[in-house]
């Protein structure tokens, strides 16, 4: 269930980002403009999914670093 919601949220963020970029770009759109729009929308949606995963799955204050267990020599 959580994965489905995350995927749907990513798709919605992609669609919104693409719609905003289409509205911002000047009127005669070329193929390269659509490439830029898709690339930016993909970047934004992946960033949003990454931040959502970090926020929901992490129970530690700093999820990127783990304390190592001390070795007993």
Residue pairs with C-beta under 8 A, 6 or more apart in sequence:
2 56
6 49
6 52
6 53
9 48
9 49
9 52
10 45
10 46
10 48
10 49
11 45
13 44
13 45
13 48
13 49
14 41
14 42
14 44
14 45
15 41
17 40
17 41
17 44
17 45
18 37
18 38
18 41
21 36
21 37
21 40
21 41
22 29
22 37
25 33
25 36
25 37
54 63
57 63
